[in-house]
Amino acid sequence: MRDYMTRDGDMVDLIAFETYGTEDAREAIYEVNPGLADLGLTLPAGVTITLPEWSAPKPSVPQSGFNR
């Protein structure tokens, strides 16, 4: 985990995309930063938040009913 200080106009979705390459990490960011959602969609500048270790889940491979 590492800390990140917000800049004017930052949004959790944008921070997730810039840090992890996808917005999918936003839920993980909210989980490790209780109360972050209370600050609104656009975060005030100067708020220190924790960015968790995160990697995208592996997509599941569909199983076919056929044996080859």
C-alpha positions in Angstrom: 0.0 0.0 0.0 1.1 3.6 -0.6 -0.3 7.0 0.2 -1.6 9.5 -2.4 -2.4 13.1 -1.8 -5.3 14.4 -3.8 -5.1 17.3 -6.2 -7.8 19.7 -7.1 -10.4 17.9 -9.2 -9.3 14.4 -8.4 -12.0 11.7 -8.4 -11.6 8.1 -7.1 -12.4 6.7 -10.6 -9.6 8.8 -12.1 -7.1 7.9 -9.4 -7.9 4.2 -9.9 -7.5 4.6 -13.7 -4.2 6.5 -13.5 -2.8 4.1 -10.9 -4.0 0.7 -12.0 -5.0 1.2 -15.6 -8.7 0.6 -14.9 -11.5 2.1 -12.9 -12.4 -1.3 -11.5 -10.0 -0.7 -8.5 -12.2 2.1 -7.1 -14.0 -0.3 -4.7 -10.7 -1.5 -3.3 -9.7 2.2 -2.7 -13.0 2.9 -0.9 -12.6 -0.3 1.2 -9.2 0.8 2.7 -10.3 4.5 3.1 -13.4 4.5 5.3 -15.3 7.8 5.0 -13.8 8.6 1.6 -17.2 8.4 -0.1 -18.5 11.1 2.3 -16.2 13.6 0.6 -18.2 13.5 -2.6 -17.4 12.5 -6.2 -14.8 15.3 -6.6 -12.3 15.1 -3.8 -10.9 18.2 -2.1 -7.2 18.8 -2.7 -4.8 17.8 0.1 -6.5 14.7 1.3 -4.2 11.8 1.9 -5.7 8.4 0.9 -4.3 4.9 0.9 -3.9 3.1 -2.4 -4.0 -0.7 -1.9 -2.1 -3.4 -3.6 -4.5 -4.4 -6.4 -4.6 -6.4 -9.6 -7.5 -7.1 -11.9 -9.2 -10.4 -11.3 -8.5 -13.0 -13.9 -11.5 -13.5 -16.3 -13.1 -16.9 -15.9 -12.8 -19.3 -18.8 -16.1 -20.7 -19.9 -16.3 -24.4 -19.6 -17.8 -26.2 -22.6 -19.8 -29.4 -22.2 -17.8 -31.1 -25.0 -15.0 -33.5 -24.6 -12.5 -33.6 -27.5 
